[in-house]
Amino acid sequence: MNTTSRPRTRAILRIHFHPAERTEELYGHLLAVVDGISSRVEPLPADWSAYVDLTGALTYWGRDAEGLVAVLRLRLLALHGVACSAGAGPTRSIAAMAADITPPGAATVVRDDPYAVAAFLRTKPASALPGIGPETAKTLARYGITSVGDIADTPLPTLQRILGTTAARLAHDRALGIDERPVVPGAAPRTMSASHRFDRDELDSDQHHRAVLGLVQDLGGRLRTSGEIAQALTLTVTYADRSHTTRSRSLVEPTAHTPALAAAARALLSGFGLQRARVRALAVRAERLLPAEDTVHQLTPRRPRQQAPPPRNRARQGRDPLRTRCRRSRLDLPPGRVGTRHAEHLKAGATGARLSTHQAPEAVNEPNGEARRAVPGQESAAGAGSGSHHPVGPSGPLSGRSPSRGAVRAPAGGVPADRPGVPGAAARHRRGACSGPSSCGPGRLLR
């Protein structure tokens, strides 16, 4: 006794609805009718279609695919007056190809048989195969591959060199009738639509644009009120003969902002090229809605804190002339702790002697023989007790130690020199109006 059983016949249906006027409520009613035949329904509201897995329904209803598709079409027409076009086959790709070539009010069924599948596929052009677009079809045509049968007969390594590994494998499998993608049942993606019907067939393109902008404004307000954002926008134009054209566009980012929606809607309307078309109705639909919490928020970076400059190689570059070194003033030290050199500087500073601000830069002798450079425009105390000037030329005692590059030490005794633009610093120090030792100490470096 032969216990082997024949594999169960697989039947996938792709059905397109063709109503006179498209509304979200009507689409839900049509899906409810389809769900009465088979519970495995995958809605596709973008083009008013759906995938239906009839594999289990064939046994339940005791009918073949042709009879079950006829019952479904009859129910849709009787309950809602909506004609449909349907295509059925053993795979999703074959069902989609069959539905694309079927006019409204008819059905095309491909039996689950290798000969029937080959007879249906091999004569179709390469661009009719799902996944083969116009550019890919042109690429294949340059190699003499123009039909689905040519794709099936071409060795896979050759196709991979032309299309790439993944695209070639998918095209080769589908040309042979192999497609294991299942029908994924689920609720229709959340959408929101707005439509406008003209009182008469409208030819004016300005009226078309005005109507579309009004629909987008209404749609944006409803989205913000409900706390949702749209990922795509669909525009449907219904003509005087009740035919319609639909175009969809994915948004750059999910949004409910009216200007962004309006820009996408204007681009869709301009793509129709309605120069002299008699338009009866316009409909705009926001698709793939998400909660507003999922939107992308622009993060405004805080102003970075000013970081300390990197440490410098003092052995190579020397001291930084722009850095101010605050030391404890020698004026605050008790007399017993002040050295001989600083005591002499204090004596020299008490006289208040100043260098002439009109002479060229020169060096001033320190009491211990160290040279200090004077800068034009600055006041400096000099001398030791008598307040006399000690100009030293290039041949003077400058051959000893030299001060730090770019820096001028404050005059001896802690009496600061007048800096350019800050007059009277020395005078303020003498009358005790300075800010303290850290601002006018003898060890501070001035720019």
Number of C-alpha atoms within 10 A of each C-alpha: 3 4 5 6 6 6 6 10 16 17 24 25 29 26 28 23 21 20 19 13 16 17 15 15 8 14 17 14 14 18 18 14 16 20 13 10 21 18 16 20 24 20 23 15 17 20 16 17 21 21 26 27 26 27 19 15 18 19 12 11 12 10 13 16 23 15 12 17 23 13 12 18 22 16 18 19 14 11 11 13 13 20 19 23 23 30 27 32 28 25 24 27 24 28 24 22 21 25 25 17 14 16 13 15 16 15 21 21 20 21 19 17 12 11 10 12 19 16 13 18 24 18 13 17 16 27 18 20 21 16 14 16 13 12 10 15 18 16 15 21 13 9 9 11 20 19 21 24 21 19 25 21 13 12 12 17 12 11 20 15 10 15 15 12 13 9 15 19 16 15 23 22 15 22 27 18 21 16 15 12 9 14 19 13 14 11 12 16 13 14 18 19 20 20 22 15 15 13 8 11 15 19 15 14 18 10 12 20 15 10 19 23 20 15 21 29 18 15 23 24 14 16 22 15 10 10 14 22 24 27 19 22 25 20 25 20 22 21 17 14 9 14 14 19 11 16 17 19 15 15 15 10 13 22 24 24 17 18 14 16 22 19 13 21 25 16 11 19 19 12 10 14 10 15 10 10 15 18 24 21 23 22 22 24 24 26 22 20 20 18 13 17 10 11 16 10 7 6 6 6 6 6 6 6 6 6 6 6 6 6 6 11 9 9 7 7 9 11 15 13 14 11 12 14 13 15 15 17 18 21 17 11 10 8 10 6 10 15 11 10 13 18 17 20 24 21 17 24 25 18 16 19 19 18 24 13 14 9 11 11 14 16 20 25 20 18 15 9 12 16 21 22 18 23 18 16 18 18 26 24 27 28 24 22 16 11 18 15 16 15 15 16 12 9 7 13 17 19 10 10 11 11 14 13 11 12 18 18 20 23 26 28 23 25 27 29 29 18 17 11 7 9 13 14 17 23 16 15 18 16 8 10 11 16 10 13 18 15 17 25 25 24 20 24 20 18 13
